[in-house]
Amino acid sequence: MAEFLASIFGTEKDRVNCPFYFKTGACTHGERCSRQHNRPTYSQTVLLNHMYRSPVNLSINPEVQRVGGMPDDQVQSHFDEFFEDLYLELVEKYGPIEELNICENLGDHLVVISV
């Protein structure tokens, strides 16, 4: 029995542990997920959710949608300013940073549409 449970741990067959959280460290269902999220007791990684709001996401910024989008150089400039501000503030408050990754997921199921 223990061998079977070990073989399905973190897979879709595992009805106790969330396989998506197991693989990525995040779950689209968040706290509403019916499965268990095993968080590490110690980690050198810090996850800061929902920090960067890209101007490319038209549902967030209707003004950008109205004028027909934003040039790539402005999008890059927007991101660069955000990155620099975040990096400097984190270094000032918490010390040296080994690596800073910023991820964006604009999948249809993750984009909030304001009406």
Secondary structure as UniProt FT lines:
FT   HELIX           2..8
FT   TURN            9..10
FT   TURN            12..13
FT   HELIX           19..24
FT   TURN            28..29
FT   HELIX           30..32
FT   TURN            49..50
FT   TURN            55..56
FT   TURN            58..60
FT   HELIX           62..66
FT   TURN            67..68
FT   HELIX           72..94
FT   TURN            108..110
//
